[in-house]
Amino acid sequence: MINLPNIPQRPSKLREEGLTMVMDKGLSNIEAEALMDSSKEYIDIIKFGFGTALVTNNIKDKIKLYKKNNIKVYLGGTLFEAFIIRNMFKEYCDLITKLELDTVEISDGSIKMEHKQKCEYINQLSNKNLNVFSEVGYKSSKKIMAPSKWIKLMEKEIEAGSWKVIAEARESGNVGLYRSGGEVRSDLIEEILTRIPKNKILWEAPQKTQQVFFIKLLGANVNLGNIGTNDVIPLECLRLGLRGDTFFNFIK
């Protein structure tokens, strides 16, 4: 491959920043293999979206495939909440063990949970040597959280043991960080960044305009999540200034 000057340096896997988290919403094993063939070096994390893990055939085979390619795998936060609302935290932990996962997501976007209890879950699972993602933000566009509350919750969850905090946007990209039309709440994001280190946040950004915003704000190695399986290579091109949207961002 020809090396172009003024291309941003991307850390090699396993990396701590510049993460790309991709949603698997029910890929077949053949589709998962094709995804690895085309994009494995650009994917750091794969999430089995919402509750798909319970209705996915041969999930253990897919987990093994992803892990073989140095990709962290975890179950969607909605599935965690589905267990918690049924008072089945132990059973959830048993499922994580059975699937041989080393990464989990703790969220409370759909259910009401005392934040102290959420932090206890984070602490318990991080003490089991699991990588814990904890998600902050509402799944409803009708609920707006003040920036000061975003910051307070993120700080507490990092303190409790979260490896990264996920800033909520859903797979549609029209809640939490964004307005109902997908527009970025830039004032919110800039205020969060006054208190929370950028490398500790994974920003859900399923839409291209949202990805472009974060790359322009925080550089090529911003952590981005809820990326579609067909958008992995297009996102990497955005990170490297190889698409029109970021073409001039890295030219010196």
HELIX and SHEET records of a PDB file:
HELIX    1   1 ASN A   29  SER A   39  1                                  11    
HELIX    2   2 LYS A   40  TYR A   42  5                                   3    
HELIX    3   3 THR A   52  VAL A   55  5                                   4    
HELIX    4   4 ILE A   59  LYS A   68  1                                  10    
HELIX    5   5 GLY A   77  ILE A   84  1                                   8    
HELIX    6   6 PHE A   89  LYS A   98  1                                  10    
HELIX    7   7 HIS A  115  SER A  126  1                                  12    
HELIX    8   8 PRO A  147  ALA A  160  1                                  14    
HELIX    9   9 SER A  186  ILE A  192  1                                   7    
HELIX   10  10 LYS A  198  LYS A  200  5                                   3    
HELIX   11  11 LYS A  208  LEU A  218  1                                  11    
HELIX   12  12 THR A  229  ASP A  231  5                                   3    
HELIX   13  13 VAL A  232  ARG A  239  1                                   8    
HELIX   14  14 GLY A  244  THR A  246  5                                   3    
SHEET    1   A 8 LYS A  72  LEU A  75  0                                        
SHEET    2   A 8 ILE A  45  PHE A  48  1                                        
SHEET    3   A 8 THR A  20  ASP A  24  1                                        
SHEET    4   A 8 LEU A 224  ILE A 227  1                                        
SHEET    5   A 8 ILE A 201  GLU A 204  1                                        
SHEET    6   A 8 LYS A 164  ALA A 167  1                                        
SHEET    7   A 8 ASN A 131  VAL A 136  1                                        
SHEET    8   A 8 THR A 103  ILE A 106  1                                        
END                                                                             
